């Protein structure tokens, strides 16, 4: 082989290796946070020393954290990172908005490390590369990271509260629905006990102090309730603002798929609280998304709520109004309520997606199952004595690519084809002793479709927490 060609190949290989191991230099050290190591360390530790550790039950899946200059948002950010102290987190998924480059989809940084004055943080190259998907417009677009601060400002906090960890950095441009679905599904798969998502965003921008608080409280409430529909609606209408809107929504969906049950506000403030200039402020919040399973007592409470709602409606024709304090019940939930009489189905109505708080969904669907199921006449008072009630709390729907992945008894199924759709809960297949093929045929019949319509229809699987 020609010596020049060999030399060229060697140089190219060395350059590629150098690119792979080189650390990404900081973009905003000295502007957003101190550039000198000891000053930065003192700054972060000072913020953390003034932050409280919130006593919240359950497993923390995600932190929503601000990304302004530390003098403005550092104290708010510290409240989120305070919750990580003492936890054995090995992998951090960082997802934030790109402020300086416009592009389609998302950019995942897949090689090397990120550098701050506190040292280098290695990228989990295998997991980062595993997120890439051309069809979903999830690529490695390094230009998006030039001058970008939304992920970088999170690193000194992480370097202070965690020991050995790697990162999976993601910057959002203009995502398609495929981008959103792909990332939400893949990130949920990565959320094991040693992994957490950090979604980077500031809140309202340049409104007066009182208007900012009003706008920010609305979106904070939606996040606490894990209501993607409300959060998206607030952002579209302009009633609330998030510069990291897509990162937050994707993180919320990934957390929901991972069975998150509620959000908890750790701290809120805005720049007016720091500068005393309250004419044009920027809002900041630190929020945690938690997976906190229902207790036995809470399940009994929901079941009693369903039964009481049915009894009051059948007896008095009134839908009960309830005051609920439990934050788990206030989070949006997708619920089906099933009524049986002498073991036979008497009514079943529900929501496929979480469109209202869990307790409201229980009340609404309990009433609807007793009086609005078109397969049965409305219940009468005599039937209340012998009714059996069952609540199914559904997980998010996941597009099913292979019917062999269906686990009968664990998975429920939703089918959509044209204008027709149908759903069967997981416990139905077990109750009737169906195998996978029978389950699919019965699903098609439920939707008014031919028995083999599942072969070219959209199929979704889900699980359910059944309370009875």
Secondary structure as GFF3:
##gff-version 3
##sequence-region A 1 468
A	DSSP	alpha_helix	3	21	.	.	.	ID=ss1
A	DSSP	beta_strand	23	24	.	.	.	ID=ss2
A	DSSP	alpha_helix	37	49	.	.	.	ID=ss3
A	DSSP	beta_strand	59	65	.	.	.	ID=ss4
A	DSSP	alpha_helix	70	82	.	.	.	ID=ss5
A	DSSP	beta_strand	91	97	.	.	.	ID=ss6
A	DSSP	beta_strand	106	109	.	.	.	ID=ss7
A	DSSP	beta_strand	113	116	.	.	.	ID=ss8
A	DSSP	beta_strand	119	122	.	.	.	ID=ss9
A	DSSP	alpha_helix	125	130	.	.	.	ID=ss10
A	DSSP	three_ten_helix	134	136	.	.	.	ID=ss11
A	DSSP	beta_strand	138	139	.	.	.	ID=ss12
A	DSSP	three_ten_helix	142	145	.	.	.	ID=ss13
A	DSSP	alpha_helix	152	161	.	.	.	ID=ss14
A	DSSP	beta_strand	166	172	.	.	.	ID=ss15
A	DSSP	alpha_helix	177	190	.	.	.	ID=ss16
A	DSSP	beta_strand	195	200	.	.	.	ID=ss17
A	DSSP	beta_strand	205	207	.	.	.	ID=ss18
A	DSSP	alpha_helix	209	224	.	.	.	ID=ss19
A	DSSP	alpha_helix	228	237	.	.	.	ID=ss20
A	DSSP	alpha_helix	245	257	.	.	.	ID=ss21
A	DSSP	beta_strand	262	270	.	.	.	ID=ss22
A	DSSP	alpha_helix	271	275	.	.	.	ID=ss23
A	DSSP	beta_strand	281	291	.	.	.	ID=ss24
A	DSSP	alpha_helix	296	316	.	.	.	ID=ss25
A	DSSP	alpha_helix	327	330	.	.	.	ID=ss26
A	DSSP	beta_strand	334	341	.	.	.	ID=ss27
A	DSSP	beta_strand	344	350	.	.	.	ID=ss28
A	DSSP	alpha_helix	358	371	.	.	.	ID=ss29
A	DSSP	three_ten_helix	381	386	.	.	.	ID=ss30
A	DSSP	beta_strand	387	394	.	.	.	ID=ss31
A	DSSP	beta_strand	398	399	.	.	.	ID=ss32
A	DSSP	three_ten_helix	403	405	.	.	.	ID=ss33
A	DSSP	beta_strand	412	417	.	.	.	ID=ss34
A	DSSP	beta_strand	420	424	.	.	.	ID=ss35
A	DSSP	alpha_helix	426	432	.	.	.	ID=ss36
A	DSSP	alpha_helix	436	446	.	.	.	ID=ss37
A	DSSP	three_ten_helix	453	456	.	.	.	ID=ss38
A	DSSP	beta_strand	458	462	.	.	.	ID=ss39
A	DSSP	beta_strand	464	467	.	.	.	ID=ss40
###
